[in-house]
Amino acid sequence: MVASFEPAALSRRRGLSLPVAVLAGTMMLLASCAPRQKAPVAAAPPPPVAAEKPVMAAPGAQHRIAILVPLTGPNAPVGISLSNAATMALADTKKSGVRLTSYDTAAMGPAAAARKAMGDGAELILGPLLANDVAAVRAAAATKGVTVLSFSNDAAVAGGPVYVLGFQPGQSVERVVNWTAARGTRRFAALVPNGVYGQRSAVAFTRAVHGAGGQVVAVTNFARTPAALAPAARTVTDFDGRTKAAGAAVRRPDGTIAPVQSKTAPVNFEALMIADSGSIATAFLPHLARYGVAHGSTILLGTELWNNEPGLRAVPGLQGALFAAVPDQRFNAMASRYRARFGGAPSRLASLSYDAMLLAISSAGAGWQLGTPFPAAILNDAKGFAGVDGVFRFRSNVAERGLEVQQVGPQGFATVSPAPTGF
């Protein structure tokens, strides 16, 4: 499926040769958004136009860019959002000489979609969405030396021609832990789900706590099932050890016996990271309260996943909880314009394809000359780029992002530590 338009812009953080002024105009347009609130996630926009026919075509030679996403099947709402957002970026910037074509990885398979795109002359690939699809696209792209800007959040698939744009849980965990530790918190514990997301969150959590001079009291894994939450809460709070100590006499150094404690000691941590969605954190609350984590007694920390759940403001037990995520101001503006253009709310991931398209457009005619491969060296600028999700740069082919710390409150999410504006 094809969406061909014209346009220019994503700003490198230093001036150099990219058209910063064009991006500035685009971002000023995005900034004229409604008050700060969480944009709705995913109501699917209308189906994209029929496959493999150009909607518009610029005359003469063009830079050819392919976007590989699922346009059918269960992931179609996200894939369509990504395709439409890239199309909108191209239209917004009004850059001539650039053609964007969409390919359905669900219907064609990722390898076939990549081969078809390159057979059609694609010099740069945006996507795929799923980490499992990246290996197939990488193998196909490597035969032609084509750069791949993936929307996956799996850092393990980055390397070689593949760059990963997706939001990294470890960066979110590190940011909120560092901010909390800087305000005097020293003892941390964490509940992390089984699987890759939990593993990476746990590694980032432990590294961040130790790096901030804190103490990791406990890290407890759990399965994402209702029956597994209570045992995990009991373990992370050391409920059995605390209750046993409460009922035992203690021998003093001088040989005398201290009276039996009359009540269970409080938990031995000041902050608890729940490295999962806000809905999972909400489900943990009654179990944590039963085992000694009363509301307000411990600082609750979340991950970037909470940014997609504005309904958390209505959960009393999460009032005051903290998490780190990309800033939303520009995304909210983009989402408003997206709804007006396509008739539905975009996925929160739509910003990834919008920024990827801006990055490609700003390179066209600057460091990227017609008829030449995409200059991947442009992506390694240490000062990074500015986009819908704020500043970012690639480190070891993975997008490092400037994140803000947000706090859950009755009116929504309030920013307590703004995202940096540069590296």
C-alpha positions as CSV (number, residue, x, y, z in Angstrom):
1,M,0.0,0.0,0.0
2,V,1.3,3.4,-1.0
3,A,1.1,6.8,0.5
4,S,3.1,9.3,-1.5
5,F,3.4,12.9,-0.5
6,E,5.8,15.8,-0.3
7,P,7.8,17.5,2.6
8,A,10.9,18.3,5.1
9,A,12.2,18.4,8.7
10,L,13.5,16.7,12.0
11,S,16.0,18.9,13.7
12,R,19.4,17.8,14.6
13,R,20.3,19.3,18.0
14,R,23.1,21.3,16.4
15,G,22.4,23.5,13.5
16,L,24.7,22.0,10.8
17,S,23.1,21.5,7.5
18,L,19.7,20.2,8.3
19,P,16.7,22.5,7.9
20,V,16.1,23.4,11.5
21,A,13.8,26.3,10.6
22,V,11.4,24.0,8.9
23,L,11.2,21.7,12.0
24,A,10.8,24.7,14.2
25,G,7.7,25.7,12.2
26,T,6.3,22.2,12.4
27,M,6.9,21.9,16.1
28,M,5.3,25.4,16.7
29,L,2.3,24.0,14.9
30,L,2.3,20.9,17.1
31,A,2.8,23.0,20.3
32,S,-0.5,24.8,19.8
33,C,-2.3,22.0,21.6
34,A,-5.1,21.7,24.2
35,P,-4.4,21.7,27.9
36,R,-2.1,19.0,29.2
37,Q,-3.9,15.7,29.4
38,K,-3.2,12.1,28.3
39,A,-4.2,11.5,24.7
40,P,-6.5,8.5,24.2
41,V,-4.8,5.4,23.1
42,A,-5.6,3.5,20.0
43,A,-9.2,3.9,18.6
44,A,-8.4,2.5,15.2
45,P,-8.5,5.1,12.3
46,P,-10.2,4.1,9.0
47,P,-8.5,1.4,6.9
48,P,-5.7,2.7,4.7
49,V,-6.1,3.2,1.0
50,A,-5.9,0.2,-1.3
51,A,-2.6,-1.6,-1.6
52,E,0.3,-0.8,-3.9
53,K,-1.2,2.2,-5.7
54,P,0.4,5.7,-5.3
55,V,-2.0,8.3,-3.9
56,M,0.2,11.2,-5.0
57,A,3.5,11.2,-6.8
58,A,6.1,14.0,-7.0
59,P,7.4,14.5,-10.6
60,G,11.0,13.6,-11.3
61,A,13.5,11.7,-9.1
62,Q,12.4,10.9,-5.6
63,H,13.8,9.6,-2.3
64,R,11.9,6.3,-1.8
65,I,11.0,5.4,1.8
66,A,9.1,2.3,2.9
67,I,7.1,1.8,6.1
68,L,6.6,-1.8,7.1
69,V,3.8,-2.3,9.6
70,P,0.9,-4.6,10.2
71,L,-2.1,-3.2,8.3
72,T,-4.3,-6.2,8.8
73,G,-4.7,-8.7,11.7
74,P,-4.8,-8.0,15.5
75,N,-2.0,-5.4,15.4
76,A,-3.6,-3.4,12.5
77,P,-4.9,-0.5,14.7
78,V,-1.3,0.3,15.8
79,G,0.2,-0.4,12.3
80,I,-2.4,1.9,10.6
81,S,-1.6,4.6,13.2
82,L,2.1,4.4,12.4
83,S,1.5,4.5,8.6
84,N,-0.9,7.4,8.8
85,A,1.4,9.4,11.2
86,A,4.3,9.0,8.8
87,T,2.0,10.2,6.0
88,M,1.0,13.2,8.1
89,A,4.7,14.1,8.8
90,L,5.3,14.1,5.1
91,A,2.3,16.3,4.4
92,D,3.1,18.7,7.3
93,T,6.6,19.4,6.1
94,K,5.8,19.9,2.4
95,K,9.1,18.5,1.2
96,S,9.1,17.7,-2.5
97,G,11.0,14.7,-3.9
98,V,10.1,12.2,-1.2
99,R,7.8,9.2,-1.7
100,L,6.5,7.1,1.1
101,T,5.0,3.6,0.5
102,S,3.3,1.4,3.1
103,Y,3.7,-2.4,3.1
104,D,1.6,-4.8,5.2
105,T,3.9,-7.1,7.2
106,A,0.9,-9.1,8.5
107,A,-0.4,-10.0,5.1
108,M,2.9,-10.4,3.2
109,G,5.3,-11.5,6.0
110,P,8.1,-9.2,7.1
111,A,10.8,-10.6,4.8
112,A,8.6,-10.5,1.7
113,A,7.5,-7.0,2.6
114,A,11.1,-5.9,2.9
115,R,12.0,-7.5,-0.4
116,K,9.0,-6.0,-2.2
117,A,9.9,-2.5,-0.7
118,M,13.5,-2.7,-1.9
119,G,12.4,-4.1,-5.3
120,D,10.2,-1.0,-5.6
121,G,13.4,1.1,-4.9
122,A,13.1,1.8,-1.2
123,E,16.4,3.3,0.1
124,L,15.2,3.5,3.8
125,I,12.9,1.3,5.8
126,L,10.7,2.5,8.7
127,G,9.6,-0.4,10.8
128,P,8.8,-3.1,11.4
129,L,6.8,-2.9,14.6
130,L,7.3,-6.3,16.2
131,A,10.7,-7.4,17.5
132,N,10.2,-10.9,16.0
133,D,9.9,-9.3,12.6
134,V,13.1,-7.4,12.8
135,A,15.4,-10.3,12.1
136,A,13.7,-11.1,8.8
137,V,13.7,-7.5,7.7
138,R,17.4,-7.1,8.8
139,A,18.4,-10.1,6.6
140,A,16.6,-8.8,3.6
141,A,17.8,-5.2,4.1
142,A,21.4,-6.3,4.5
143,T,21.5,-7.7,1.0
144,K,20.9,-4.1,-0.3
145,G,22.7,-2.1,2.4
146,V,19.4,-0.4,3.5
147,T,19.1,1.2,6.9
148,V,16.1,0.1,9.1
149,L,14.5,2.4,11.7
150,S,12.5,-0.1,13.7
151,F,9.5,0.8,16.0
152,S,10.3,-2.1,18.4
153,N,11.2,-1.5,22.0
154,D,13.5,-4.5,22.1
155,A,17.1,-3.2,22.4
156,A,18.4,-6.7,21.6
157,V,17.4,-6.4,18.0
158,A,19.5,-3.2,17.4
159,G,22.8,-3.3,15.6
160,G,24.3,-3.2,12.2
161,P,21.7,-1.5,9.8
162,V,18.9,-1.7,12.4
163,Y,18.1,1.2,14.7
164,V,15.5,0.9,17.5
165,L,13.2,3.9,18.1
166,G,10.8,2.2,20.7
167,F,10.5,3.4,24.3
168,Q,13.0,1.6,26.5
169,P,11.7,0.4,30.0
170,G,15.2,0.6,31.4
171,Q,15.5,4.3,30.7
172,S,12.2,5.0,32.4
173,V,13.2,3.0,35.5
174,E,16.6,4.6,35.7
175,R,15.1,8.2,35.4
176,V,12.4,7.8,38.2
177,V,14.8,5.9,40.5
178,N,17.5,8.6,40.2
179,W,15.0,11.4,40.8
180,T,13.5,9.6,43.9
181,A,17.0,8.8,45.3
182,A,18.1,12.4,44.8
183,R,15.3,13.4,47.3
184,G,16.7,11.2,50.1
185,T,15.1,7.7,49.4
186,R,17.7,5.0,50.1
187,R,15.9,1.6,50.4
188,F,14.2,0.3,47.3
189,A,12.3,-2.9,46.4
190,A,10.7,-4.0,43.1
191,L,8.0,-6.2,41.7
192,V,8.9,-7.2,38.1
193,P,7.0,-9.4,35.7
194,N,8.4,-12.6,34.2
195,G,9.7,-12.2,30.7
196,V,12.1,-9.9,28.8
197,Y,10.4,-6.6,29.9
198,G,10.7,-7.6,33.5
199,Q,14.3,-8.8,33.2
200,R,15.4,-5.5,31.6
201,S,13.5,-3.5,34.2
202,A,15.1,-5.5,37.0
203,V,18.6,-4.9,35.6
204,A,18.0,-1.2,35.1
205,F,16.5,-0.9,38.6
206,T,19.4,-2.6,40.3
207,R,21.9,-0.6,38.4
208,A,20.1,2.7,39.1
209,V,19.7,2.1,42.8
210,H,23.3,1.1,43.3
211,G,24.5,4.0,41.1
212,A,22.5,6.4,43.3
213,G,24.0,5.1,46.4
214,G,20.9,3.3,47.5
215,Q,20.1,-0.3,48.7
216,V,18.1,-2.9,46.9
217,V,16.1,-4.6,49.6
218,A,14.2,-7.0,47.4
219,V,13.4,-7.8,43.8
220,T,10.5,-10.2,43.3
221,N,9.4,-11.7,40.0
222,F,5.7,-12.5,39.4
223,A,3.6,-14.1,36.7
224,R,0.9,-11.9,35.1
225,T,-2.0,-13.9,36.6
226,P,-4.4,-12.8,39.3
227,A,-3.4,-15.8,41.5
228,A,0.3,-14.8,41.4
229,L,-0.1,-11.3,42.8
230,A,-0.8,-12.1,46.4
231,P,2.2,-14.4,46.9
232,A,4.5,-11.9,45.1
233,A,3.3,-9.1,47.5
234,R,3.9,-11.4,50.5
235,T,7.4,-12.2,49.3
236,V,8.5,-8.6,48.4
237,T,7.3,-7.3,51.8
238,D,9.0,-10.2,53.7
239,F,5.8,-10.6,55.5
240,D,6.6,-14.1,56.9
241,G,10.0,-12.9,58.2
242,R,8.5,-9.8,59.8
243,T,5.7,-11.7,61.5
244,K,8.0,-14.4,62.8
245,A,10.3,-11.7,64.3
246,A,7.3,-10.0,65.9
247,G,6.4,-13.2,67.9
248,A,9.9,-14.1,69.1
249,A,11.8,-13.1,72.2
250,V,15.2,-11.5,71.6
251,R,18.3,-12.2,73.7
252,R,20.2,-9.0,74.6
253,P,24.0,-8.9,74.5
254,D,24.1,-9.0,78.4
255,G,22.2,-12.3,78.4
256,T,18.8,-10.9,79.4
257,I,15.7,-11.5,77.3
258,A,13.8,-8.6,75.7
259,P,10.0,-8.7,75.8
260,V,8.2,-10.2,72.8
261,Q,7.4,-7.5,70.2
262,S,3.7,-6.6,70.2
263,K,3.4,-5.9,66.5
264,T,4.9,-6.6,63.2
265,A,7.7,-4.3,62.1
266,P,7.1,-2.1,59.0
267,V,8.5,-3.1,55.6
268,N,12.2,-2.5,55.1
269,F,11.9,-0.3,52.0
270,E,10.9,3.3,51.4
271,A,10.1,3.0,47.7
272,L,8.5,0.1,45.7
273,M,8.9,-0.1,41.9
274,I,6.0,-2.0,40.2
275,A,7.6,-2.5,36.8
276,D,4.4,-3.2,34.8
277,S,1.3,-1.4,33.6
278,G,-0.8,0.8,35.9
279,S,-3.6,-1.8,35.8
280,I,-1.3,-4.5,37.2
281,A,-0.1,-2.0,39.9
282,T,-3.7,-1.3,40.8
283,A,-4.4,-5.0,41.2
284,F,-1.4,-5.3,43.5
285,L,-2.7,-2.6,45.9
286,P,-5.0,-4.6,48.1
287,H,-2.4,-7.4,48.5
288,L,0.3,-4.9,49.4
289,A,-1.9,-3.3,52.0
290,R,-2.6,-6.7,53.6
291,Y,1.1,-7.3,53.9
292,G,2.1,-4.0,55.3
293,V,2.3,-1.4,52.5
294,A,-0.4,1.0,53.6
295,H,-1.3,3.9,51.3
296,G,1.1,6.7,51.8
297,S,3.6,4.7,53.8
298,T,5.7,3.9,50.8
299,I,6.6,5.7,47.5
300,L,5.2,3.7,44.6
301,L,7.1,3.9,41.3
302,G,5.9,2.9,37.9
303,T,7.2,2.7,34.3
304,E,6.6,4.4,31.0
305,L,3.6,2.0,30.5
306,W,1.6,4.2,33.0
307,N,1.8,7.1,30.5
308,N,-0.9,5.4,28.4
309,E,-3.4,5.0,31.3
310,P,-4.9,8.4,32.3
311,G,-7.6,6.5,34.3
312,L,-5.0,5.9,37.0
313,R,-5.9,9.3,38.5
314,A,-9.1,7.7,39.8
315,V,-7.2,5.0,41.8
316,P,-6.8,6.3,45.4
317,G,-4.0,4.0,46.2
318,L,-1.9,5.4,43.3
319,Q,-2.2,9.0,44.3
320,G,1.4,10.4,44.6
321,A,3.0,7.5,42.6
322,L,5.8,8.5,40.3
323,F,6.9,7.3,36.8
324,A,9.0,8.6,34.0
325,A,8.0,8.9,30.3
326,V,8.4,11.1,27.3
327,P,6.7,14.4,27.4
328,D,3.2,14.5,25.9
329,Q,2.6,18.2,24.9
330,R,3.6,17.8,21.3
331,F,2.0,14.4,21.0
332,N,-1.3,15.8,22.2
333,A,-1.1,18.4,19.4
334,M,-0.2,15.8,16.8
335,A,-3.1,13.5,18.0
336,S,-5.6,16.3,17.7
337,R,-4.5,17.0,14.1
338,Y,-4.4,13.3,13.4
339,R,-8.1,12.9,14.6
340,A,-9.1,15.8,12.3
341,R,-7.3,14.2,9.3
342,F,-8.0,10.5,9.7
343,G,-11.1,10.4,11.9
344,G,-9.8,8.4,14.8
345,A,-7.4,8.6,17.7
346,P,-3.8,7.5,17.1
347,S,-1.9,4.9,19.0
348,R,0.6,6.5,21.4
349,L,3.3,4.8,19.3
350,A,2.3,6.9,16.3
351,S,4.9,9.5,17.4
352,L,7.7,7.0,16.5
353,S,6.8,6.9,12.8
354,Y,6.1,10.7,12.7
355,D,9.6,11.4,14.1
356,A,11.2,8.7,11.9
357,M,9.7,10.3,8.9
358,L,10.9,13.8,10.0
359,L,14.3,12.4,10.4
360,A,14.3,10.9,6.9
361,I,12.9,14.1,5.4
362,S,15.4,16.4,7.1
363,S,18.2,14.2,5.7
364,A,16.9,14.3,2.1
365,G,18.8,16.8,0.1
366,A,21.1,17.7,3.1
367,G,23.3,14.7,3.8
368,W,21.2,12.3,1.6
369,Q,21.6,13.0,-2.1
370,L,19.2,11.5,-4.7
371,G,20.4,8.2,-6.0
372,T,22.6,7.4,-3.0
373,P,22.0,5.1,0.0
374,F,20.6,6.7,3.1
375,P,23.6,8.1,5.1
376,A,23.3,6.2,8.4
377,A,26.2,8.2,9.9
378,I,23.7,11.1,10.3
379,L,22.0,9.0,13.0
380,N,25.1,9.0,15.2
381,D,25.0,12.7,16.0
382,A,25.9,12.8,19.7
383,K,23.8,16.0,20.2
384,G,20.7,14.2,18.9
385,F,17.4,15.3,17.5
386,A,14.2,17.0,18.6
387,G,10.9,15.5,17.7
388,V,7.3,14.9,18.9
389,D,8.5,12.9,21.9
390,G,11.2,15.5,22.8
391,V,15.0,15.1,22.4
392,F,16.5,11.7,21.5
393,R,19.8,10.3,20.1
394,F,21.0,6.9,19.2
395,R,23.5,5.1,21.5
396,S,24.5,1.7,20.2
397,N,21.7,2.0,17.7
398,V,19.0,2.4,20.4
399,A,17.1,5.7,20.9
400,E,18.1,7.4,24.2
401,R,15.4,9.8,25.2
402,G,15.0,12.8,27.5
403,L,12.3,11.7,29.9
404,E,10.2,13.7,32.4
405,V,9.1,12.5,35.9
406,Q,5.3,12.6,36.4
407,Q,3.2,12.1,39.5
408,V,-0.3,10.6,39.6
409,G,-2.9,13.0,41.1
410,P,-6.6,13.4,41.1
411,Q,-6.5,15.7,38.1
412,G,-4.3,13.5,36.1
413,F,-0.5,13.4,35.7
414,A,1.6,16.3,36.8
415,T,5.2,16.9,35.8
416,V,7.4,17.1,38.8
417,S,10.7,17.1,36.9
418,P,10.7,18.3,33.2
419,A,12.4,16.4,30.5
420,P,15.8,17.8,29.4
421,T,15.9,19.9,26.3
422,G,19.3,18.6,25.2
423,F,22.1,16.1,25.9
